[in-house]
Amino acid sequence: MEKYEGVFIVRPDLNAENLKGLIGSVEDEIKKGKGSVDKLESWGKKNMAYSIKKFPEGVYYKVDFNIAPAALQDMERKFRLNENILRFMIIKKDKK
């Protein structure tokens, strides 16, 4: 298992219930890959430097998690196909 950090920008027009469901689905995808979520932070709604899919702002989330590298590629593909996730970036953390 490797440690990763992911930042997700989701649509700002989602209601609280849909937003909670979306974040739950992100956690479920990590768990499907035999991973675990260490920390989940909401950074709230922020303006972006430029519009993405006609949205000038987005709701930001940061997720620290562990997962096998082989499962990461499939998980990223599913995130790309999700219309409610405007952008995401996943990076490998140092082994400190």
ABEGO torsion letter per residue (X at the ends): XBBBBBBBBBBAABBAAAAAAAAAAAAAAAAAAGBBBABBBBAEBBBBABBBGGBABBBBBBBBBBBBAAAAAAAAAAAAABAABABBBBBBBBAX
